[in-house]
Amino acid sequence: MPMFLPVNRKDMESRGWDQPDFVLVTGDAYVDHPSFGIAIIARILEAEGFRVCILAQPAWKDESEFRRFGRPRLGFMITGGNIDSMVAHYTAARRKRSDDYYSPGGKGGYRPDRATIVYSRLARKAYPDAPIIIGGLEASLRRFAHYDYWSDSVRPSILIESGADILSYGMGEYQTIELARRLDAGEQVGEILDVRGTCVTIPVSEYKPRPVAECASYERVCESKKEYAVACRIQNDEHDPIRGKTIIQRHGDRMLICNPPMPPVTTEEFDRVYELPYERRPHPMYDSVGGVPSIEEVEFSVIHNRGCFGACAFCSLAFHQGRMISTRSRESVIREVESFTKNPRFKGNVHDVGGPTANFRLHSCKKQDEAGMCKGKRCLAPKPCPALQVDHSEYLELLRDLRKIKGVKRVFVRSGIRFDYLMLDEDDSFMRELIKYHVSGQLKVAPEHCSNNVLDAMGKPHIEVYREFSKKFFRITAEEGKEQYLVPYLMSSHPGSTLRDAVELALFLKEQKLRPEQVQDFYPTPGTIATCMFYTGLDPYTLKEVYVPRTPEEKAEQRVLLQYFKKENQMAVERALRKAGRADLIGTGKNCLIKPSPATLIKQAQSGRNGAKKNARPGANRSGGRKPGGNSQRRKHK
């Protein structure tokens, strides 16, 4: 019978413990579900025989909360939560959010800005000699010197800023096990320097040169945007478990050492992680405030894969999980869904069977197990690699098996379907069954833009692929007697996007009869290729200049064009169209985006009257006749 892990001293003592081995600190509410990183790490450690306590969203005014369980025997493991704490707190316009999807009742204010740094420093104050290991997305993406959008500056590695001993990057399960075992064996934390999937720092004076990939120092990347871009390219190129090298980056008198990534989990390891005894719900201490909203869509969802070889420029997945695909066995996924049917909260609907990209179950090509992923190349963009493996049959069989389970009414696929990969499959069976059985009225896909210049900067396929997919989707939908729709994710103000590109996107929306209620403005999150472009104005792979919409005014202009149809946006859209040199789209013609505003019509009318007066023949009256005594020659020369 699963039980929540201890969240206070009373819970701990009820288990007969006088001291935990590890205290796991998180910026999220405590949700014991495998969609939450802290739950996976906690259950993995528990399965290894360690005593684990959870310190969720501790108060951060002083270190007293970090003494709740006493000194942990082996140390603290700290994460900012499932997403970067700054993303949780601020919009792309840097406005403070009032809500927090990962907090009790969905309310903001339960975690500090830069939670990993704040928590690590408090843990150090509470117990100066306790080992501190940081991990999770916030730590993973900030492991090197990085551009920070919220302070508009280059910040040092979060390992340096936090004062932690070790940084675990990526998904973290198996470096966590190795670290725990070595600490338990009595090894000092300062001596654990070689675990894959971790970063450490040592004094520069103690560093012994060896074959590595070296990035420009923190000080140099602060001074030179070109050096920053080159460092970004090195960091992404070497994030490969087969051919990746150790990366070093000097920070003052400390040397940051980033060991190569852990190999992707095997199918057996993946199965084990997701079949640990999770409660699959938030801790009951949140019931009185309405629970934790982030559980709603994932409670009865299944993750069947990990990694993404799409490697979009704006996405952090390639730099966190990596580009290699890991998959769970069909049997493991079936067992998980069968367990849903015994849960009284389950209503018969499996909300999702997916992962970062739902329809990836194969490695992108056969050579990657020995050679790793190709350096500096994408598997799908701008055109698919000839070596790409395309086959949906295994995923299709998995979905068919899940549909047969007694007690399951519907099985949905709601995480991203990579439509360009889908279109490469010569067998339509998967697409047809996806449409027939697994779409809940709307299928979300991500063309992101329609301008091929912008799509190239994003690392996405050209828009013609989406157009063909859209036609095929609606054709098969009609053949199946369904009424279903595509919901395309679109992004404004991505590096490479000019105002004219934004106008092109608005015209695409009109052509496709799409009226998005929400618009995603590009958000420069740490660690991505696109954020490097945003900060440096350079493509890190070519070092060529990239146009970057930076000012709030231009970002607002691009964003408002995607909602050109809203009455309250009319004046702003008109200004943007004129600025882009596309006043031809203001009018009543079928190709126009907006009608002229009343103010514009008045100006045009006034201009017309003034023009008529200015161009009237001297001496002419309204009837066109001459005024008595008129002397046109004299008036002309006045």
Summary of the structure (lengths in Angstrom):
residues: 638
radius of gyration: 28.9
end to end distance: 102.7
largest distance: 116.4
contacts: 2109
relative contact order: 0.08
helix: 39%
strand: 14%
